[in-house]
Amino acid sequence: MCLMSRFFCFSSLLLLSAVGQQTGPNVVQATVCSHWGAPTDKSLIQDGDVIIGGLFNLYHIPSTVDEDYTKKPHYEPCTGLELEPLKYSYAMVFAVEEINRNNTLLPGVKLGYRILDSCFLYPWALQGAMSLVGGDTHSCGLPVPMIIGAASSTTSIMMSSTLGPLYVPVISYLSSCPCLSDRLKYPNFFRTIPSDVYQAWAMAQLAIRFHWTWIGAVVANNDYGQLKEIFGKGVCLEFIETLKTETIVTDAKRAALTIQASTARVILIFCWYTEVKKLLLELAKRNVTDRQFLASEAWSTSDDLLQDQTISKVTNGVLGVAIRSSTIPGFENYLRSLHPIRRPNDVFLREFWQKEFGCSPLSSYFSSSLIPRSEYLTNVSASSTDNVPPQKISPPLCSGTESLENVENHFTDTSQLRVAYNVYLAVYAAAHALHSLLSCNTHTCTFQKNIKHIEVKTSINLLQQLNKVNITTPHGERFYFQGADIAAMYDLVNWQKQPEGQLKLVLVGRVDGFNLHLNESAVQWSSGSSQVPFSVCSESCPPGTRKANRKGEPLCCFDCIPCTEGEISNETGEEICPKFDTNLCCKLSLILCVSLLDFLSFNETLGITLTTVAASGVVVTTAVFVLFFCNRQTPMVRANNSELSFLLLLSLKLCFLCSLVFIGRPSVWSCRFQQAAFGISFVLCVSCLLVKTLVVLAVFRSARPGAETLMKWFGPVQQRGSVFLFTCIQVIICATWLSISPPAPRRDLGFQGSKVTLECAMDSLVGFSLVLGYIGLLACTCLLLAFLARNLPDNFNEAKLITFSMLIFCAVWVAFVPAYVSSPGKYVVAVEVFAILASSYGLLLCIFAPKCFIILLRPEKNTKKQLMAR
């Protein structure tokens, strides 16, 4: 075994030399192969028949400046005790003690452990692994058959590569790099944390779910951050910044400036929590609070970040993937029962005790009857010579009454165990593999008791047993390895601001393999609201257009260009416009050819022109109405029933307005309303003119001898009644038509080119013909009567004006018929609107323009004498 230790020392030097070629010569210069057996560094040891090794980052080297860690000697002391990793190590101790109390698992075999600190440094971790596997060089003691560790993917790669030829299993609780799933390169590697493949998939699904197509990424500059395919199709990275532990200050400043200048609203951070803190502090200095952060499991549950008020304005709303939480029954009581009296050789517990209570635990031993003073001093001198760093000022002695029962901190908090539970599972996996290895394969032999150690030559069999592990934990959870990995299970957590201002970790979902479950309504975003952040480079192209990629930019950045003639795009975000297929559109029914629907729109030039003309008509008619109302007592207005003039102006305004109903996308109600409004408005208008013409004829006829009684039939009441009667007939025609066979919107496929016309189809031409025919009948009658009255001997004969207006009216609508029949597509509607506007303007100008001219410019002619003169 001593020869074996020398082999491990030599092989570690070779590997560290290879590492030095990548990280710098100073690492190699500082590397020393010291004695492997005795625990020269701080360690936690429990003897047993079989010893399991453990590597944890229990300490760190404090750093407040931007310094190169490769220039630090690896033997520089670590002074900062980490409470979370300390809890992980005691989870391993608890699991070992629980197994030793189990009469069915490894009966007659006592498990021991040897736990070392790796101080977040790769050389120290590798040296510790060699020390564990090589055994004690002082006494050529027992090597460990397997190691629980390490806490980083890079360290696990180094350990697995070094120990692989010796078939020593490495079970990691925190190394998640997908590269470690390669069984050809790392056949001795196992882990109780899922591969980052699943974490990356979960983050990609979150981005796709919330339509975040444009994000930024900050990743660790090591094996943990090497995720080349973290996002699939449809999600692009605006930038990728890397953070390196050795130059974290300058890296964090550079990444913060990049985030501040970016257009991406969602930022993925895939780094260790100590590096993330530096970055968040830089963002807080720059007041960058409008970004939504996606957190990896390495920092999504960090209490150090969660409780830091200086960065809370930046981290509010963080959405992250976290190692699934669990509980270990009895573990909290175990932690709170820890005391230096019961663990006199536990150097980690003594230092934690001193840090927590501010006193040295020596006094509690002096006054304790649990251990003799001489024995305690012997134990302390043996275990603390190299382990306890010299103190400039010795702390006061403890009273012996200190206890963790009422202490609340990261160490005693077991409400959501994540990494600690992974360590717990790793120990049970190791125990079951040992149990299977040490059991007999036949029914005739008994369990091998009194085993002293496992020889290295049996490590191959131990690896085989680990691959076969399929157990149920004491708490009812099924556990097994799939190659190097376990079944992927994550929590989805959200950092939510509480009323008192602090951030709280809230569980909002979970990930089971490739199944993501998220309660979206429970998520609080960075804005503090439930409104999902918007992060895209280019918005999705609407129907009728397609994507056109911008040269030299990611696929998520594009322009939207209209489909060319003969192509169709009926969905949002189309990359190509397929050729138009009439038969396909017929089969698709209501969803066909959405992007090629053609109708007279308010947004196109023709629609805008017609709308402007109609609006102008309404304005002019209103102006004339106001002018007539202000001059309603003048002879010009009072002549020939001013009430009919005002009613005529009102009907003309309705004619102009009804033309607007024909413009825009046809709907069921617009199709029904437009023809009815058109028919009734024009009948009202023509009825007023017809009654006016009849009144003119009656006035002059009554002037003849014997015809005095004729005007009794054309008084104001009869005039209003006539207009009402003529209009009611049209109302009855329209109501009957719309109730029996109303017009309805329909897509006309009988087009030329690639346009599908959306029109109001008239299933009953009879109804439309009756509406137009009735208007035509009234118009022709009015024209005939006005023509007969044109030569009556008045200086101002309104019959002449009516004659000219009705001539224009009839000419427009006679020309309308052939134009309406021959016009294609939406121009059918345009022709009808044009006819309405032209005839309305004809009536307005021919009848009222001369009157307005006299009222405004020739007021001397606006007298009864002038109007009655022959």
C-alpha positions, 0 to 999 in steps of 0.5 A: 500500500505504501508503494501504491501511495507513491504511485498516486503521488507520481500520477497526481504530479503528472496530471497537475502538470497538465493542468498547469499548462492550461492555467499557468506555471505558478500552479505547478510550481506551488504543487507539492506532493506531501505525505498522503496518509496523516490528515495534515489538512483539516479533516473529519474522520470516523473509523470503520470496516469500510471507509468512504471518502468525501470532498467538500469546499468547506473553506474559501480564500477571501478576496476583495481585489481583482487578483489572479488566483493562478498566482496564489500558492495552493497551500495558502490557508483558507480562512472563510468557513462556508456554512452550506458545504459544512451542512453537506458534510454533516449530511454525509455523516448523518447518512453513514450513522443512519446506515450503521444503525440499520440492521438490514443494510450492511449488517455487521459492517461498520461504515466510516468516513474521511472528509477533506476540504478542497477549498474551491481549488482544483489542485487541492481537490485532486490532492485530497482525492489522491490522499483518500484513495492512496491511504495513510502513508504514515501507517500504510493505512486503508484506502477508500474504495469510493469518493463522494465528490466533487463540487464542480464539474472540472474537478470531477473530470480531473478526478474521474480521469485520474482514478478511472484506470484504477476503477475507483468510483466517484459519486458527485453531488454537484457536478452537472456538466453533460460531458460527464455522461460519457461512459467511455471517457468517465466509466467510474463517474456517477452523480446524484444531480441531473445533467445540465442537459435537462436544465438547459432544456427547461430554460429553453422551454421557458424562453419558448413558452413566454416568446423570448426570442432575443436574450443575453447570456452570461456563463461561467468560463469552465466546464459548467458553462460550456452549453453550446446548444442551450437553446433550440430553434427560434431563440437567439442569443444577442451576446455571450459573456463569460465570467472567470473566477480568477479575473471576476472583477474585470469580467463582471464590469465588462458583462454589466456594461454589455447587459446595460447596452443590450436590447435583450430584456431577458438575461440568462446567467449560468454561473456559480453564485459567488461570481453572480454576486459580483455581476449583480453588484455591478448592475446595481451600481449602474441601476440596471433594474429592467432586466428579467434574469433566468437563473441556473441551479448554481445560484437560483436558491442562494440565500447569500444573494436572496438576502442581500439588500444592495442587489434586491432591486436588480434581482426582483423577479428572478426566475430560476431552475433549482435542484429539487428540494427534499427533506431528511427526517431527523436531520434537523434534530441531528444538526441541532444536537451537534456539540464539541463535547460529543465530537472532540476531534471535529475541527470543523465543528470547533471552528463553527462553534467559535464563529457562531458563539464567539468563544472557544469551546475549551471550557465546556470540556474542562467542566464536562464529565463526559471526557477526562481533561487529559484525554481531551488535551491529548485529542486536541493536541493530536488533531489541531497541531496542523488544523487550527490556524494561529489566532492573534487574539484568543477568544474567551472560553465557552461556558458549556451551555451554548447550544444550536437548539435555538440558532437560526441560520443557513446551517440549521435550516433544513426546510428545503434541502437540495445539495445536502439531499444529493449527498445523502442519496450518494451515501445510500447509493454507495452503501447499497453497492457495497452491500451487493458487493459483499453479499454472497451470490448463493443461498448457502453462504452468509454475509461476509462479516468482519471485513477489514477493507476492500481491495483495489482489485475488487473496484471493478465489481464495485463499479458494476454494483453501482451501475445496478443500484435501484433502491428505495430510500428510507423515505420511500423515494425510488433511486437508480442510476441511468449510466452516470445520471439520475432521473432529472427533477428540478424545482422552478423558483421565483424571487418575489418581493414581500411587503416588508421589502425583502425577497422570498424564494417561492416555488412556482413549478417543477421539471420532471425529465422533459416535462415542465409544469409552471404556474404562470399566475404565481410568477412575479416578474422583474417589473413587480407585476404579473405582466410577462416581459417582452424580449424579441429582436423582431416582432412576428410577421403578420399574415400576408408577409414573410420573414426576410433575414438581415444580413450578418444578424441572427435568425431572430432579427428579420424584416417583414416583406409582403408576399408577392403576387400569386403567393399566400401567407395565412399565419403569423411568422411565416418564413415563406409564402407558398404559392396560392392554391384555389382548391386548397382555399376552398377546402380551408373554408373560413380560414382560407387565404387570410392574407390575400383577402381583398376589400375596399379598406379605409387604409388604402388610397382609394378608400381614403379618397372616397372617405374624404369625399364623403366626409366633405359632403357631410361637412358641406351639407351641415354648413348649408343646413346651418346657413338655412337655419340662420336665414330661415325667415328670409323669402329664399328659405321660406319659399316652397316649404322650408320644412322640406328643404331642411328634411332634404338636407338631412336626407342628403347628409344620410346619403353621404354617411351611408357611403361610409358603411360600404368601406371596410371589411364586410361583416354580417351586420355591415352587409345588411345595413349598407343596402338598407341605409342606401335604399332608405336614404335615397328614397327619403331624398327623392321623396322630398324632391318629388313632393317639392315638385308637386307643390310647385305644380299645385301652386301654379295650377291653383292660380287658374280659375276654378282650381282654388281648392287644389292647394288643400291637397298639398298643405304642410301636413299632406307634404309630410305625409307623402314623404313618410308614405313614400319612405315607408314603402322602401322600408317595407321592401328592405325589411322583407328583403333582409328577413328573407334573404339578406346579403352576407360576407363571402369570399369570391374565388372567381378572380384574376391573379392572386386576390380573393375578394371579400364581398357582400354577396346578394343571394336574392337579386330580386330584393336589390332590384326592387330597392333600386327599381323603387328609387328609379321609379320615384326619380323618373316621376320626379324628373318628368314632373319637374320637366313639365314645371320648368317653364312656369312664370317665376323669377326663381323657379325651383322646378328648374333646379330639380330638373337639373338635379334629377337629370344628373341623378338619373345619369349617374345611376344609369351609368352605374349599372354597366360599371357595377356589372363589369367592375372586378373585385373590390371595385364593385363596391367602389363603383357603388360608393362613387355613384352614391357620392356623385348623385348626392353631390349632384342633388346638393349642388344643383338645388342649394348652390344657387340659393346659397349664392343669393343668400350670401352674395346677392342678399338684395335679391332675397326678397319676396318681390324679386322671387315673385317677379316674372 
